[in-house]
Amino acid sequence: MTSYSDSGVHLDAADAAVARIKPAVVATWGNKVIGGFGGFAAGLRMPDGYTEPVLMMSTDGVGTKAEVARQTGKVDGLGWDLVAMCIDDLVAAGGRPIAMSDYIAIGEIDTELVVRIVESVAAACAAADVALVGGEIAEHPGVMEPDAFDVAGTALGIVEASAVIDGSRIVPGDVIIGIDSPNLRSNGYSLVRRLINEHTSLDAIFPGTDRTVADVVLEPSVLYTPSVLALIDTIDVKGLAHVTGGGLLGNLPRILPATTDAVIETGSWVVPDVFTVFSGWSGADRAERYATWNMGIGFVAVVAPGDVIRTLETIATHARSGSAIGVVTPGTGVVQLT
């Protein structure tokens, strides 16, 4: 007889992982979730206070940052990366994230590895008041190498229909506020990995620091959702952009009306050294750099000139640094770097 385990699927290892992650997952629920742990689906209680609620969804992953984590065994930040990529997309449209599910594909289940990843997802969800309502651990023998894995997730949010933020009210004269990003977050890693292979190694000391290259590039992503929700609750925010793959050049145009441009003053904030080092190794010109990495700006809000000071003050109350990095001008829907 040939069994399921003979084909490379280890249900006992999966069950062991599920049993160990239960406390961390259930701890994110509060009174939001209907149903027990391990069911076929999870129910969510809808928050009160909405007249015409709109549900929003976002699906994302951590990209090839997972490969760096696999090579080093440093996986405990990946959950923060995953949650940030998913819920910060929701809040960019004005949505309030309420729940999330995760998906781990792996060549051969390593119970300890899976537990560490899911516990980090749960920790990030708890920090953002998001319920981790479910997930999947998928073993792919014969398709993936035994120690290979990928991580993805889907987040659910809610917003009043009249409060969706899509950039349509942006006009010339509005001010572009950037919120700082201290690290690479989870984007541009295919280039980062190539540059590491060509110029250094993961266990080498990163230039200008006493930390390894691995520690620098595996720093977990900032969660912007708490500070951006505070902005939405107190200020008339006209547009929001999550600066992920494609950088400022690729993401700001997604919210610009077709008759406007975003003029960005690149000297208006301090670019973290990690970007300077990788930019030097790559030899890329400025446009390429700003279309690959966040270059120190992980989130953008567009507000009227009279709201700039309050916007910066609100960002500061959430332990983030904000800067006025540009203005909106008449144009054709593109970003200009100055």
N, C-alpha and C positions, 0 to 999 in steps of 0.2 A: 504494500500500500504506500502511495505517495501522499504525504500530508501537506497542508497549507504551509506549515513551518519548513518543510523540505524545499518549498519554492522560494523561501527567503522572507516570509512574513511572520513576524514574531508578536502574536497577539498578547502574550503574557507580558512582554516588555512594554507594550502600549498600555495595557491595563495598569501596570505598576506606575507608569508616568501619570496617568489620569488620576489615580488615587492620591498621588503626592501633590498634584497641583490644586486639588479641590479646595483646601483652606484658603489659598491665595486668591483663587477665582471668586469664591463665594463672598469673600471679604469686600469685593467691589460692588456688591449688589445693592446694599441698603434695602429699601422697600420698593425698589424699581422693578424687580424681576418677579414674574409669576412662573411657578414650576420649580422642579427640583434640579439638582445637578445631575448631568448625564442623560437627560431626556433627549427626545428626537428634535425638539425645538424649544426655544425660550420665549416667553411672553414678557412684554414690557408695559408697565403702566404709563400712560401718557401724562406728561406734566400738566398741571393746571395753568390757567391764565391765558390760553390761546383762543382767539375767536375763529380764525381760519388757519389752523396749523398745516404746515407743509413739511413732509418728511424729506430729508436729504440723505444721500448715501455717497460714500467715497471708498474706493478700493485702491490699495497701494502695497508696496513692498519695501524692502530695505536695499534692493539692488545687490551689486556685487560686493558691498560692504560685508555681506555675510561670508564671502570667501576669505576675507582678511580675518574675520572672527574665527572661521574654521581653522585656518592655518595656525593661529596663535592660541586657540582655546579660550579666548576672551569674548564670551558671548553675552555677558550680563547686561550690556548696554543695548543690545539689539531690540529688546522690547520697547525701550524708550524711542528708538528710531522709528519703529513700526507705528507706534501710537501717534507720534508726532506727524509722520507723513500722512496718516489718515485723518486725524481729527483737525489738524491745522488746515487741511483743504476744506473741511466743512465750515469752519469758522470764517474762512475767506469769503464765503457766500452769505455770511450772517447767521449761519446755523449754530445751534447750541448742541454740541455732541452729547449723546445720552447713552450710547451703547456701542459695543465693538465685539467682533469675533476674529479669531486668528486662525491661520492655516500654516502648518509646518510640513513640508515635503522633505523626506530624508531617505537616504539609500538603505540604511539599516538603523533601526531605532536604538539610540543610546539614551537610556532612561534619564541619566543624570543631566545630559545635555539638554534634552527636551524640557525637563523640569526647570532648569536655570533660565531658559528662554521664556517659557510661559510665566514664570514668576516675575521676570522683568517686565513683561507685557502687563501683568496685573498691577505691579507697582506703579507703572506709568498711568494706567487707567485710574487707579485710586487717586493719584496726584491731580488728575483732571476731572474728578468726580464723574467718571464714565464707568458703566457696568460692563465687565467682560462676561458676556452672556453665553459664549460657546466657542467652539473651535474644532479643528480637525488635525489629527496627526496621521499623515499618509506615508506609509512605507513603500518605497519604489525599488524593490530588488530587480537587478538586471537592467534598470533604466538609469539609475543614478549610482555613482560609486558609493560604497558603504558609508563613508564618512562625509559625503556631500549632503548639503541641506539648503533649503530656501525657505524664506519666511514672508508671509503676506497677510493681509487682513482687510476687513471691511468695517467701516464705522457708520453709525446711524445718528442723524441729528434732526433737530426740529427748529422751525422758524415760523414766525407769523408771516402770512403771505405778503402783507404790505411792507414787511421789514427785510425782504431779501435784498442783499447788497450785490449789485452786478456792475457797478461803474457807470451806469447810464446817466447819472446826474453829475458826473465830473465835467468841469468847465475850465477854460483857460483862466489862469490865476490861482487855481487851487494848489495847495502845497503837498509835496510828497514827503511823508515821514517814514524813515527806515528804522526798524528795530534790529538791534545788533545780533549777529550770530558769531559766537566765539570759535566755531569750528566748521568742518566740512559738512556736518549733518549727515545726510545719506545720499549725496549726489556727486557725480563725477568720479566715481570710484574705479571705473574701468581705466580711465586715464591715470588716476592716482596709483593703481596697482602696477601699471606699466612703468611709470616713472620711478617707483620704488625698485622695481626689478632692474632698471637701467642705471640708477644712481646711488642706491643704498640698499639696506635690508631692513626687515621688520624689527630685528633685535638690535639694530644700531641706534645710537643716540641721535635724536632729531636735532638739526642745527639750531643753536641758540638756546637749547633747553638741557635739562638733566633727565629727560624722559626718553623712552624708546620711541621709535617711529610708530610701532604698533599702538602704543598708548595714546599717542597724539591723534592718529587717524581713526581710532576706535572710540574717541570721546562721544558720548551719546548726544543725540539731538536735543535742542531746547524745545520745550513745549510752549508754544505761543498762545494757545487757546485761553488760558486764564487772563492774560493781559489784554488780549484782543476782545474778549467778552466784556471786560471792564470798559474798554473804549466804546464798544457798541452801546452799552447801557447808559453812558453818560455824554456822549458826543455824537453829533450828526456826521457819521463816517460815510463818505461818498463812494469809496472803493477800497478793496482789500486784495492784496496779492501775496500768496505763499511762494517764496522764492526757492524753488526746488530745481529739478532738472531743467536746464536751459537758462538758469541764472536770471538776473534782472532783465537781460535783453529778451529772453524768451517768455517770461511770465508777466511782466508789466503790460505788454500789449494785449493780454487776454482781458483786461478790464478797461482799456482806453476806448472812449468813443472814437469813431473813425475820423473825426474832424479835429482830433487833438494829438499832441505828442507829449511824451514825458522827457524833460530835459534834466539829466542827472549830473550833479556836480560830484565827480568821483573823489575829490579831495576833501569832502565835507564830513568824512568819518575816518576812523583809524582802521585800516585793513589788517586783520590779524596776521601774525608772522607765518602761519601755516600756508596761507595763500601766496605770500611772497616767495616762500621757498619752492613750492610746487610750480608757481608761475615761472620762476627762474629755471628750474629743471626742464620745463616744457618748452621754453623759448616762444611761447604763444604771444601774439599781440594782444592789445587791450580788449578788443572786441571779442576775441576767442575766449579770453579769461572770463569776461563778464557774461558769456553765453554758456559757460561750463559749470562754474562754481558760484556760490552765493557771494563771495568776496567780502564777507563780513556783514551782510544785510540779509537776514533770513525771512523778514516779513515787512510788508509795506502797507501803510494806510494813507489814503488821500483825503484831505480835509480842507475846509475853507481857511483862508489866512487868519481869521479871527479865532479859530479853534486850535491853532498850533501850540500855544503855551499849555493849554489844558491837556492836550494830547500827550505832550512830552511829560507832563507831571503825572498823568495816569500811568504811563508806561513805567516811569521810575518807581511808582509804588509797588510794582510787581517785580522788582529786582532786575529789570532790564534797562538797557540804555537806548534812548531814541535820539535821532538827529533829523533835522530838516535837510533832506538830501537832494531836493529838486523841486521843480515847478511844472505845472501843466501849461502848455502853449498851444496856439492853433497849429494844426499839422495834419498828418495822414495816418495816425495810429501807430507810430513807431517810438522807440526809445533812442534818444540822443545822449551820448556820453561826452561830458566836457571836462 
